């Protein structure tokens, strides 16, 4: 009888230990502390430590989540929560997201959406599309000036 009781206690201790290990692993893999200001976010970005940050400025709100290092690059998730610039830009980008892979030596030098060449996703594609449309419009509006300068 005492032998069965010892096996039950050992099984309970093993199960509890396993649960504790799983909780610690889940916490370390999935938990990202929240930064309350840009200074905090820049600090964790330099080290590529896991964190999240909601940047709320006058014209835009961006959400960032640093997921950590992978193959010498820092993985950062970026989402355009709201943009108040012009109506077309704001609605085209709002709610879109991308994932950026910033090389370790460039960490903290810029915010991810400032260098989209390190990013992949719908948000990047929309930013590029809007840039191309604006360049096309600029060229169309100034085509006469381009012709005058090339003739002279």
Buried (B, 14 or more C-beta within 10 A) or exposed (E): EEEEEEEEEEEEEEEEEEEEEEEEEEEEEEEBEEBEEEEBBBBBBEBBBBBBBBBEEEEBBBBBBBBEBEEEBBBBBBBBBEBEEEEEBBEBBBEBBBBBBBEEEEBBEEBBBEEBEBBEBEBBBBBEEBEEEEEEEEEEEEEEEEEEEEEE
